[in-house]
Amino acid sequence: MATANKEEILRSSGFGHRIGFGTRPAMLVVDMQVGFTDPEKSPLAGNLDSQIGAVRELLPIVRRGRWPVIFTTTGYDAHGQADAGLWARKAPSLRLLKRGSDLVDLDPRLSVQPGDLVITKQYASAFFATNLASTLTALAVDTLLVTGCTTSGCVRASVVDAVSHGFRPIIVVEGVGDRAKEPHDASLFDIDNKYGDVAPLAEISGYLASLAANDRPAP
């Protein structure tokens, strides 16, 4: 008897349905900071040049529609770093991400514009102990376009929390990356089957163009 592959197993279990797009999007750029994008400056970093290119392509489309753009960075107190908690015991290199250092700065290729929101967080999820959920709710956002790094870490945690808070997480496949291919691929598979929709940049651009054509900008 042939062994079912992972797709067949999850489909037969009822996973893999589409959440779909809503009508009030926002764009979330998770931790595209120097500490994760510049391997010459940080051991935490990986080569995310292509992902940054995809984010750069999507940002002006979102901004033209006047939909919210939110960036997150991970950063800790520059002295005691008690705010790193147990996570820094599990991954001590996180202590390099000291607030005020350039490792916490957003990658300069992703210029922040007036009106963008920048959130500094201490743990994996962009939602945990931040004002992200309340801000999105106040803006009547129902769809979160997720980009950033790493796919298996902060992106995945943010996606799980997004759907838990009632937002539709749509992951831009070209706009998320990891330090290694295997955790990246496994996380995208898991997210797409259980927590959000993984979609190509072209599909997301088409969705935003359709919204703009229907005059549905964010409030």
Summary of the structure (lengths in Angstrom):
residues: 219
radius of gyration: 17.3
end to end distance: 56.3
largest distance: 60.2
contacts: 710
relative contact order: 0.19
helix: 40%
strand: 19%
